[in-house]
């Protein structure tokens, strides 16, 4: 069982930055690929970014490449999403997700956080 708790969401103007954090409870954090997935009102969840257990592999959705950066600190059981040059279309609830022994670009996961709201105004 892995419990995930996100933080760092908020409201910013277009062009601004935010950094999301997700802390995992458990002693096997490095066995999980981690991902960020977002969901805007009335839409399905969309893949944003993912990172392998040792941090050596990362994937990004085309819509965030060059603006967002995913990273992890296994000593702190934490994964981050640095979001720069934010756009109104980035507005969504952002979820942290854990995938046992894999990293990919899907929205499937074994464990989910509760989500954190990001709102970008024009």
C-alpha positions as CSV (number, residue, x, y, z in Angstrom):
1,X,0.0,0.0,0.0
2,X,1.3,3.4,-1.0
3,X,-0.3,6.6,0.3
4,X,0.4,9.8,-1.8
5,X,-0.1,13.3,-0.6
6,X,0.2,16.2,-3.1
7,X,0.8,19.9,-2.3
8,X,1.9,23.1,-4.0
9,X,-1.2,23.9,-6.1
10,X,-2.7,27.3,-6.3
11,X,-3.7,30.2,-8.5
12,X,-1.3,32.1,-10.8
13,X,-1.4,34.3,-13.8
14,X,-0.4,33.1,-17.2
15,X,3.4,32.9,-17.5
16,X,3.8,32.2,-13.9
17,X,5.3,29.1,-12.2
18,X,4.3,26.6,-9.6
19,X,6.0,23.5,-8.1
20,X,4.0,20.6,-7.1
21,X,5.2,18.0,-4.6
22,X,4.0,14.5,-3.8
23,X,5.2,12.7,-0.8
24,X,4.8,8.9,-0.6
25,X,4.4,6.9,2.6
26,X,6.3,3.6,2.5
27,X,9.8,2.2,2.3
28,X,9.8,1.0,-1.3
29,X,9.4,4.3,-3.1
30,X,12.2,3.6,-5.6
31,X,10.3,0.5,-6.9
32,X,7.6,2.8,-8.3
33,X,7.5,4.8,-11.4
34,X,5.8,8.0,-10.6
35,X,3.5,10.2,-12.8
36,X,1.5,13.4,-12.8
37,X,-1.9,13.2,-14.4
38,X,-4.3,16.1,-14.7
39,X,-8.0,16.5,-15.1
40,X,-9.9,19.6,-16.2
41,X,-13.6,20.0,-15.5
42,X,-15.7,17.9,-17.8
43,X,-12.8,16.1,-19.3
44,X,-11.0,12.8,-18.8
45,X,-7.7,12.5,-17.0
46,X,-4.7,13.3,-19.2
47,X,-1.1,12.2,-18.8
48,X,1.3,15.0,-18.0
49,X,4.7,13.5,-17.1
50,X,6.3,10.4,-15.6
51,X,9.6,9.3,-14.1
52,X,11.2,5.9,-13.5
53,X,12.1,4.6,-10.1
54,X,15.7,5.7,-10.3
55,X,14.9,8.9,-12.1
56,X,16.8,8.0,-15.2
57,X,13.8,7.9,-17.6
58,X,11.3,10.7,-18.0
59,X,8.3,11.2,-20.3
60,X,6.3,14.3,-21.0
61,X,3.0,15.1,-22.8
62,X,3.7,17.2,-25.9
63,X,1.6,20.0,-24.5
64,X,4.0,20.5,-21.5
65,X,7.4,19.7,-23.1
66,X,9.9,22.4,-22.5
67,X,7.7,24.0,-19.8
68,X,7.3,21.3,-17.1
69,X,10.0,19.2,-15.4
70,X,9.5,16.1,-13.3
71,X,12.0,15.0,-10.8
72,X,12.2,12.8,-7.7
73,X,14.2,12.6,-4.5
74,X,14.1,9.0,-3.3
75,X,15.7,9.9,0.0
76,X,12.7,12.0,0.7
77,X,10.1,9.8,-0.9
78,X,9.1,12.8,-3.0
79,X,8.3,13.5,-6.6
80,X,8.1,17.0,-8.0
81,X,6.6,18.8,-11.0
82,X,8.1,22.1,-11.8
83,X,5.7,24.0,-14.0
84,X,6.9,27.1,-15.8
85,X,5.3,29.4,-18.4
86,X,1.9,28.3,-17.2
87,X,-1.1,28.8,-19.6
88,X,-4.8,29.0,-18.8
89,X,-5.2,25.6,-20.5
90,X,-3.0,24.1,-17.8
91,X,-5.9,24.7,-15.3
92,X,-6.8,21.3,-13.8
93,X,-6.7,19.1,-10.8
94,X,-3.2,17.5,-10.8
95,X,-2.9,14.0,-9.4
96,X,0.2,12.2,-8.3
97,X,0.2,8.5,-9.3
98,X,2.4,5.5,-8.5
99,X,3.1,2.5,-10.8
100,X,4.8,-0.5,-9.5
101,X,7.9,-1.4,-11.4
102,X,7.1,0.5,-14.5
103,X,7.0,3.9,-16.1
104,X,4.9,4.9,-19.1
105,X,2.7,7.5,-20.6
106,X,-0.7,6.1,-19.6
107,X,-3.2,7.3,-17.0
108,X,-3.3,3.9,-15.4
109,X,-1.7,3.6,-11.9
110,X,-1.7,1.4,-8.9
111,X,-2.1,4.3,-6.4
112,X,-3.4,7.8,-6.6
113,X,-3.1,11.0,-4.5
114,X,-6.1,13.1,-3.7
115,X,-5.2,15.8,-6.2
116,X,-4.3,19.5,-6.0
117,X,-5.9,22.3,-7.9
118,X,-3.9,24.5,-10.3
119,X,-5.7,27.5,-11.7
120,X,-4.0,29.7,-14.3
121,X,-5.7,33.0,-15.2
122,X,-5.2,35.0,-18.4
